């Protein structure tokens, strides 16, 4: 047996020393990560694996994903800052009026239906109803000024024509309208001859929208039609809905209209937002016939799919109207009643057995009618809200 003291050890090579240094550095860094300490550089040795070649796809760790920015909203919870979105509904539903209203409020940075909006440039490509665009904008000017951040294109645009696509992107960037919203009204008019039910044709249309979005940044917002069966959503191949980052559906029943979020990543739910189209008289044409247009008015209360009042809620509403009739002609021109006036009228109509039961019933009805948007209150005074259907303001 050879004694340990007799064993001769050769000197460590530079390569071996660099390997030991690298191992020690990695061990230190493993411990340092647990305690949040500063890491040390790992020496490169002959045994260090060569860097991987650059690849098209980037691998992200869980930490990388968690550190990514959350979705940014143009209209909070409704329309994102970037991507492709659509607003759709049947003909005559008011979707084009609604999207003009949205464009103007976004350009102003004003809340839209109570949702916070961030201002940005808006390019409106009007391909349907362009002849009435000037009247429509004149109607909106009766409500206030139209901001400079909205620009319009009313010339034909074919998204399936590469030249038109390039020229559209160039026009938007040249006029410094990029990184905003590009509204295309309507998709059907922007892709003439396209078979909307074809996955191939719809794929070309979607790709054109992506090229616009990549060229100018921001959001491309399509105005589109519902299918024959409105319950099935947008007209055409389902690949369009799948490609969207957000979608707004517009519905109509008679004079009642509403919009709701049909698709939004981490956004608002499908809550309905009723609105009216208020007719604005714009004078007369050369033949003496009236010229009219419409503006959007958000409404409280009933919408297209509003549930009817229960029997006791209807009793409460009738009692309120009867109580409010006593206040007609005063300085307050709204339809209103004090809570004691309303309560007395409700008690007279209630079939409950005793005063306690009537009081509990009135409390439930009063809370329900406010929650449903049929009534508003400030203190002890209740009113029909502005925009309530059939109200004469």
Number of C-alpha atoms within 10 A of each C-alpha: 3 6 6 7 6 7 8 7 6 6 8 9 9 11 13 14 13 19 19 14 16 19 14 14 16 17 11 15 19 12 12 14 11 8 9 9 11 9 14 11 10 17 15 14 16 11 11 12 8 8 6 6 6 7 7 6 6 7 8 9 9 8 8 9 10 10 9 8 7 9 12 12 16 22 24 18 20 24 27 21 20 21 20 25 26 27 27 28 24 21 14 10 23 23 26 21 18 20 20 20 17 20 27 23 22 26 21 20 17 17 15 17 16 11 12 18 23 16 18 21 24 26 21 20 22 23 20 19 12 15 11 12 16 11 17 20 19 20 20 20 12 13 9 9 12 17 15 11 17 20 16 13 17 15 9 13 21 20 24 20 12 11 12 14 18 14 12 20 20 16 13 22 15 10 9 12 22 23 20 25 28 29 25 24 25 22 22 22 18 22 20 12 11 16 14 19 13 14 15 14 17 20 16 16 22 18 15 19 25 17 17 22 23 16 18 21 20 24 27 25 27 24 22 24 24 20 15 11 10 14 8 10 18 23 21 19 17 16 15 19 18 10 15 19 17 23 24 20 25 26 24 21 11 7 12 19 24 25 25 19 21 20 22 19 14 10 17 15 13 14 11 19 20 27 27 21 18 12 12 17 13 16 10 11 9 6 6 8 9 11 12 16 20 20 23 18 16 18 21 20 21 22 22 19 14 12 9 9 14 10 9 15 18 14 17 27 20 16 21 27 17 16 23 21 12 13 16 14 9 8 7 9 10 19 22 24 24 18 17 12 16 24 21 13 20 24 19 10 14 19 11 13 8 10 11 10 14 19 16 12 18 21 12 14 20 22 11 16 18 17 12 15 15 18 23 19 15 8 8 9 14 21 19 23 21 18 18 20 19 6 11 9 10
